[in-house]
């Protein structure tokens, strides 16, 4: 913070430390500019966090960079990380998992069709999963259909139980939102909901190939698990203090913000809506030492 000193006092201090008065004032001006810069950056961070409350620092940097350019300002990654830590705005991830899949049933299970498959267009592979949301009274269950290429949530349903009905509604919404008519694979775990007669009939009548995990390993459906985690951690959907209807509205708002506003590092920092209009390999923007290519992996 800039402090006021008598001119003679400043002159004496500068002489004592072998500095000029210009150097003194220059330092005061730089401190003032630095404080103003941080204030502008934080204003944009808070604005973005209103709709994307759990967005991490790297994605924030990508989103605010064009905003800051309007003020002729620019910040680096390290500056933003330090500022977020200083202001207590860094995101802490929760680690928790509840099983919502029961694959011990008599219904037919399908083979895994996407192993080693490279996804290079939207609506080539859809992945499905169910996650839970705790509420003030009981639980709600969110069924999701996500496009593996664009990470766009194509369909969803927030339901009061784990019956197949919620999954079927999510699937029908995804089909209504479909914009391409090329060959499509639907991939899921081997849960009873996805093996049910009603669900399978919708897929077959839509001429969609059916693929399922082989060993019940969550890593075989890692992309769907990742989307679940984003909604819970970044949009605070791990728990709702509201009732079912209010929570359902929050789910809809969060999915809208996820699809339209949240950039994905695995999609060259495009939002899912933007990536869904693309085609061909998308450059990834996260680092993985085990992968040398820049094409988008399935998971």
N, C-alpha and C positions, 0 to 999 in steps of 0.2 A: 504494500500500500504506500502511496506517495505521501511523504511527510513534509510539513512546512518548517523551514528553518530560516532565521534571519540571514540576509545576504552576507553580512560580515562574518557570521558563524560558519557559513558554507565556505567562504574564502579561506578562513583559518584552518578548517578541516582539510580542505584540498591541499593547502600548502604543507600541512603536517604529513600527509600521506603521499606527497609528490604528484598530485593529480590536478587537472585543470577543472575550473567550474563547469566547462562544457561537458566534460566527462561525467560529472555528477548529475547534471540535468539529463544527459543522454540516458543514463542508467534509470533515472526516475521515469522517463518517458517509455523506455522499454518495458519496465515493470507494469506500467499502466496498460500498455498495449497487450502484454501477455495476459493480464487479468480480463481484459475485454474479449480477447480471443477465446479464452476458456469459457467465459459466460455465454458467448454465441454458440460454441460447440455444445455445451450442456443444454441450452434451450432446444436445439435440434434433437439431441438425444432424448430428452423428456417428451418431445412431441412425437417421435417415432415410437417410443415405449408405450404411448397411450393405446396404440392399436397392435403393436408387436411387443408385448411386455417382457418377454423372455429372450429377446434377440441378443445374441452374443456380440462381443466387441468387433470381431472381424467383419461381420455382416453390417453392423452399424457404420463402420468406416466406409464400406462400399456405398451405403445408402446416403450418408451425409456429405460425401465428397462433392457431388454436384451442387448441393445446397450451399456449402461453404464457398464454392467458386463464385456464387452470386455476390458474396461479400469480399471477393478477392483474397480469400483465406484458403489455406491448405494445411492438413495435419497428416502426420505419419502414423503408422501402426503403433510404434512404441509410445508416442505422445498420448494417443488415445487410451491405450492400456493403462498407462500411469495415471491419467486423469480419472479414469473410471475406478481404479483401485482407490485413489485418494478420496473420491467422493462416495465410496461404498456402493458403487453401481455395478460391480462385477456380478455375474450370474454364478450361483452355486447349484450344481446339478444334484438331483435326488437319485438314489439308487434303490429301486423297489420293483418287484415283479409279482404279479398275481396270475396264476394259470387260469385261462378262460376256455381252454380247449380240452375236450374229451375225445380222444381218438380210439378208445376201446369200445368199439361198437361193431355191429354185424354188417353194416352197409358197405357197398363197394368203394374201394379206394383206388384212385387213379395214379398213374406213373408220373414221375417228375419230367416234364418236357422242356424245362428251361435251364437245366444243368449245362454249363459252358456256353449258353446262348448269349450272343452279344446283341444288345438292344440298340437299334440305331434309328428308330422312328417312334412317334407317339402312337398309342393304341396298338402296339405290337404285343405287349404283355401288361395285364392288369394283375396287381397283387391285392389280396384281401386278408383282413384280420379283424379281430374283435378286441376291444379293450374296455376296462371298467372305469367308472367315475363314481367316487364316493359322494353321497349327498347328505343333507341334514337328517334324512330319514331313508335309510336303505342305500341301494346301489342302482346305477343306470349303466347300460352297456352300449357302447358305440361301435357300430359296424362300419368299416371303411373299405372303399374300393379305390386304389391309387394306381395311376399310370406309372409304369416303371421307368419310362423315358423322361417324362416331364416332371414327375413327382406331383402332378396335379391330382387332388382328391376328386375323382369323377362322381362318386356317389357315397352317401352316408345315411345312417339311420340311428337315432338315439332311442333305445328301447328299454322297457322296464324289466325284461328278462332275457335269458340266453337262448330263447327259442329261435328257430330258423326264420321266423317271420321278419325280424329286424334285418337279417342278412339279405333276404329276398328284396325287401324294400330298397336297401342300399344298391343292390345290383340293378334293379329296374331304374333307379335314378341315374346310375352310370350309363345305362343303355340310352336313356333319353338325352344325355349330354354328349353322346358319341358323335363325332364329326367326320370320322374316316371310316371307310368300309372295307379295309384290307384285312388279311388274316389276323385273328386275335387269339391270344392264349390267356386263360384265366388261371392264376396260380394261387393256391391257398395251403393252409395246413390240412390235416386229415380230420378235422373236427366234424362232429355229427351234423352241424348246421350246413356245412358245405357239401356233405355227402347225401343230404336229405333229398327225397324224390322231387319236391317242389323246386329246390334250388337247381338241381341238375337239369330238370326239364327246361327251366328258363335258359340255361346256358346252351343246351342242345338245340332248342328251337331258334336260338339266335345264331347258330352255327359257330359257336365259340369253343375252341379246344380246351379241355380240362386238364390241368396239371396240379399235382399235389406234392408236398414234401414226402420224403421217403422214410425218414427215421424219427420224425417228430422233433428234430433239432431246430430251435428257433433261428439259428443262423441260416437255415435253408429258406427262411422267409424274412431275411434281415431287413429288407427295404420296408416292408409293412411294419415291422417292429420299430424301425427308425421313425416313421411317420407318427406312430402312436406316441413315441417319446417326445417328439417335437411339440405335439399338441398339448401333452401333459405338462412338460417343463416350461416351454416358452409362452404358453397361453394359460397356464395355471389351471389346467383341467384335471389335475390329479385329485382334486377335491372341490366340491361346491357346497357352500353354506346355504344354498337356495333349494327350493323344491324342484320337482321334475320339469315342469313347464318352463320355469325361469332358466334352469340349467340347459334345457334344449335350445332356448334362444341364444344363450352364451355359446353353445357348441356351434350353432349356425354362423354367428358373428365371427368366431375364431377361425372356422374353416374358410370363410370368405376372405379374411385378412391373410391367412396362410396362402391361399391360391393367388391372390391378387397383389400382395404387397411384399411377402417374404422372399428374398433372393436365396438361391441354393448354390452353394459352392460347387456341388457336383454338376451343376447345369450352367457353368460359366457366369454365375451370379445373375441368372435370369430368374424371374418369378415363375412359378408353375404355369400360369396362364400364358406368359410369353414363350416359355420353352415348348408348350404344347402346339404352337404354331410353326415350330421349326421342324427340321428333318436332317438326318445324318448325324455323325458323331458330334457330341458336345464336349468342349474342353472343360475338364475339371479344374477347380481352383483350390482344392485341398491337397496337401502333400501326403504321399504314401510312398515310402522308400522301396516297397516291394513291387510297385507298378511303374514301369518306365514309359508306357504310352500315355497319351492324354485323352483317350477316348473314355466315354462314360461307362463304368462297369454296371452290371445289373444290380448289384447290392452295394 
